Amino acid sequence: MIPEDLRYTAEHEWVAGDGSGPVRVGITHFAQDALGDIVFVDLPDEGTELTAGETFGEVESTKSVSELYAPISGTVVAKNASLTDEPELINAEPYAAGWLVEIAPADSGAIAQLLDAGAYKALTES
């Protein structure tokens, strides 16, 4: 259930793309499963500057509220407007329709520093 073509963070975000252009960011199946039914998502607006490791929003579920952490530094170029009315898309399709934001990376090499699927799988099994 861990797509091989994505990169991951220890905070359970995924990143799609190699950094040569905007990358898409979401939370992993593992994260959405731990959160339970997601009822609200707070995401930054386009143009917001993000710093790797710092919070950029939150996901609220019936169990708790969890902060979202920027996997890389860069500028938000899009946010998933569908989540405003359908936050449950994150539960249903965390790697597809449930994506969160797209970021134009400040450093295209930052993606390579994230966890690959094997390392992320090991993290979730420990």
C-alpha positions in Angstrom: 0.0 0.0 0.0 3.1 2.2 -0.2 3.5 3.5 -3.8 7.1 3.0 -5.0 7.2 6.1 -7.2 6.7 8.6 -4.3 9.0 10.1 -1.6 8.0 10.3 2.0 8.6 12.1 5.3 8.8 10.7 8.8 5.7 12.8 9.5 3.8 10.7 7.0 3.5 13.1 4.1 4.2 11.9 0.5 5.6 13.9 -2.4 5.0 13.1 -6.1 7.5 14.6 -8.6 11.2 14.9 -9.0 11.4 18.6 -8.2 12.1 19.8 -11.7 8.6 21.4 -11.5 5.9 21.7 -8.9 5.4 18.6 -6.8 2.2 17.3 -5.3 1.9 16.6 -1.6 -0.5 14.6 0.5 -0.7 12.4 3.6 0.0 8.7 3.4 -2.5 5.8 3.7 -0.8 5.0 7.1 -1.5 8.6 8.3 -5.1 8.8 7.2 -5.8 5.3 8.6 -4.4 6.4 12.0 -6.4 9.6 12.0 -9.8 8.0 11.2 -12.6 9.8 9.4 -11.3 13.2 8.2 -13.9 16.0 8.6 -11.9 19.2 8.0 -8.7 20.3 6.3 -7.0 23.7 6.7 -4.5 24.4 3.8 -2.4 27.4 2.9 -3.4 29.7 0.0 -1.5 29.9 -3.3 1.6 32.0 -3.0 2.3 31.0 0.6 6.0 30.3 1.3 6.7 27.0 3.1 9.8 26.0 5.0 10.7 22.3 5.2 9.8 20.8 8.5 7.4 23.6 9.6 3.7 23.3 9.8 1.6 24.4 6.9 -1.9 23.4 7.9 -3.9 20.8 9.7 -6.2 17.8 9.3 -9.1 17.3 11.7 -10.6 13.9 12.2 -13.3 12.5 14.4 -10.4 11.4 16.7 -8.0 14.4 16.7 -6.4 17.3 15.0 -3.0 16.7 13.4 -0.6 19.3 12.0 0.7 19.0 8.5 4.5 19.5 8.0 6.1 20.8 4.8 8.2 18.1 3.3 10.3 20.7 1.4 10.7 24.4 1.2 9.0 26.3 -1.6 5.9 28.2 -2.7 2.4 26.8 -2.7 1.2 27.0 -6.4 -2.1 25.1 -5.9 -4.3 23.7 -3.1 -6.9 21.0 -3.5 -10.1 23.0 -3.4 -12.2 19.8 -3.5 -11.2 19.1 0.1 -13.2 22.1 1.4 -16.4 20.3 0.7 -15.1 16.7 0.6 -12.3 16.2 3.2 -13.1 12.5 3.2 -11.3 12.3 -0.1 -8.2 12.0 1.9 -9.5 8.8 3.5 -10.9 7.4 0.2 -8.0 8.2 -2.1 -4.9 9.5 -0.1 -2.6 9.1 -3.2 -5.0 10.5 -5.8 -8.0 12.8 -5.3 -7.1 13.4 -1.7 -3.8 15.3 -2.4 -3.3 18.5 -0.4 -1.1 21.1 -2.1 1.3 21.5 -5.0 4.6 23.2 -4.2 7.2 24.8 -6.4 10.4 23.6 -4.7 13.0 26.2 -3.6 15.6 23.5 -4.2 15.0 20.8 -6.7 17.5 18.5 -5.0 15.4 18.4 -1.8 13.1 15.7 -3.1 16.1 13.2 -3.2 16.7 13.8 0.5 13.3 12.4 1.5 12.6 8.7 2.3 12.1 6.3 -0.5 9.3 3.7 -0.3 11.5 1.1 1.3 12.7 3.4 4.1 9.2 4.6 4.7 7.9 1.1 4.9 10.6 0.3 7.5 9.6 3.4 9.5 5.9 2.3 9.6 6.8 -1.2 10.6 9.1 -0.2 13.5 
